[in-house]
Amino acid sequence: MTDAARTTGGPPKKAAYRRSAGSPRGEARRRELLERVTDDLAVNGLVDFSLRRAARAAGTTHKVLLYHFEGADDLLRQAVARLRDRRIGNALAVAAEERGGGTLAERVRAIWPTLMNEERGLRRVLDQAMGLAMYDTERHGELGRGASRQYIPILRSFCPPGWSEARKLQVSEMILATLRGFLLERLISGDTAGVDAGFAALVRALEHEEAAGEPRSP
């Protein structure tokens, strides 16, 4: 069994601790704990992640974490989602700098260097999360599905406002899958020149897609 398969230490079990009722004070405490665990993941990655390691990082006990979260898997999902929020925030900040909003191709081209050059810890954890989702789909598939739910709305917002919702979704799915493939290819092969060439082809395809306008209904 690989280290990735042992990240949360065995089959998930329902904790027998009372949950936080969602009071303002309890929610503030939950967010504080989540941020500390998220920061630990960004530095140390997912390998050997466990509830006890999370508790040490948060400066508390595993019982306290089980008061606010449903278990190690729930905590892991939420922490990874927070790291994706950081990636999305970085990308949106860059896209917002495009004068006049920019075209779809220009926005995608603007965020690409941010994805390629983002902090190593963030990129490593999100790559590991995708690997874990593929390794154990039944248990950790939500790590992958959650990524799509976070990224697709952002990519749809980049699309021309006159497009139909169906077309925005189709193109956003294409962009997401292609960028994922490029990032994975760079990680596995180290072929930066090949990835750059592929990305240039994606930008040209998006330019053509936008220039084509909205297809007429049959």
N, C-alpha and C positions, 0 to 999 in steps of 0.2 A: 504493500500500500504506500502511495506517495505521501509526501508531507502535505500536499494540497488536500488530499482526501481526509487528513486527520485534523484539519484546521479547527473544527468545532468539537472534536473529541467524542465521536460516537453518535448513535441515533438520537434525534431530538426527543427530549422528554418534557412532559408538561410539568412546569414548576408548581409547587404547592404553596406558593407565597401569595399574599394578598396584593392585588395590583393597585397602582396609583389611580385614584378616582378622577384624575384630570383637573384638579383644582389649579388655580393660577400658580400657587406656590409649588405644587407638585410638578406642574408642567415646566416651570422654570428650572427646577432641579433636574428633571429628566433631560432637558436640553443641555444643561451644563455637563452632565455625565456623558451624554452622547458626543459632545464636542471633544471632551478629553479622550474618549475611546477613538474617535475619528482621527485626532492628531497622532495617537499612538499607531494606528494603522498606516498613516501616511509615512511614518518613519520606519516602522518595523515590518510592514507587509502582513499578508494573511497567514503565512506559514506559522503553524503552532498557535494560532489564535484560539483562545478558550475564554470561558467566562471568568476564570480566576486571573488570567492575564489582563483581561479588560478591567477587572476590579482594581488590580494594582495600578494600572494606568490612570484610572479615574480617582484613585485615592480613597477607595471605599471597599466594601465587602461584596461578595457575589450575591448575598442575600438582599442587599440594598438594590443591586442591579435587577434582581428578579422581582422586586417591588415595582419597578418602573418599566421593565421589558419582559417579554414572554419567554425569553431564554437566549442562549448564545446565538442561535440562527437569526432570531428577530433582531437582536442587537447588531449582528454583522450586516444584515440587509440595510438597516437604517444608517449605519456608519458609512457603508459603501455609497448609499444614495446621497449622503452629505458630501462625500468626495466628488461625486458626479456634479452636484450643485456647484462646487468650486470650479470644476472644468467648464461647465456651462456659463457661469458668471464671467470667467476669463474670456470665453469665446464671444459672448454678447457684448462685452466691453469693447472688444476689437471691432466687431461688426457695426457697432453704433458709431464708430469713427468714420464710416463711409459717408462721404458727402451726399446729401440728398437721399440717404437711405441705401443707395447702391442697388445694382441688379442682383439677381439670385447668384449668378456666377461670381460677381465681385465680392459678395458677402462670404461665399464659400471659400474663395481664394484668400480672403482676408483672415479667416479663422484658421486656415491650414497651418501657418507657421506657429500659431499658439499651440496647436495639438502636437506638432512635431517637436517643439522645444520646451514643452511644459516641464515642471519640476519632476525629477526622476521618481521621487517617492509616489507622487500622485499617479503617474503613468504606470508604474509597476503594480500598484495595488489594483487599479482598474483592469489591467491585463490579467492579473491573477484571479480576479473575480470572474472574468469571462471564462477563464480556464476551468475554474471550479464549477461554473454553471454547466459547462459541456461535460465535465468528468462525471458529475452526479446530478443529472437533470431532475430527477425525482425530488431530491432534497434541496438543491440549490438553483434550480432553474429560474427561480424568481429573480436572482441576481441579473440574469440576462433579460428577462421580460421587463424588469423594472428599468433597465437601461433604455429600452426602446420607448417606454412610456415617458421617460424624461427627455429624450433627445428629439423625438419626432415632432412634438409641438413647436420646438424652437426652429427646426428646419422648415416646417410648414409656414412659420411666420416670415421666413426669408423669401417665400414664393410670391410672385406678383399677386396683388389683391384681386385682380380680375379673373384669376383661375378658379375653376370649380374646386370644391373641397376634395372630390375624388382625385382630381389631377394633382393637387397639392400633396395628397397622401402618397400617391404613386411615386412622384419625383422625390419626395422626402425619404421614402423607403429605399429608393435607389441610391441616394446620396449617403445615407447612413451605412448601408451594406458595403458600399464602395470604400468609404473612408475607413471603416473597420478593417476591410481587407488590406488596404494600403498600410495601416499601422501594424497589422499582424505580419505582413510580408517584410516590412522593415525590421521588425523585431527578430524574425526567424532567419532571414537571409542576409540582413545588413545591406541590401542592395538599394542604397539611397537614390542613386541615379535612376534606376528602374522605377522606383516609386514616384519620383518626381515626374518622370515621363508619363506614367499612368495618370497622375493627378492632373497634368496639363491636358490630357485627353478628356478627363471628366469635365474640366472647365469648358472646353470647347463644346462638349455635348450639351452642357447646361445653357451655353450661349445660343446654340441652335434650337434647343427646346423652347427657350423664351422668345426667340425671334419668330418661331412658328405660330405663336398666338394660341388661342383656345380652339381646339379642334371642333368642327361642326358636328352636331349630332346626326347620326344616320337617318 
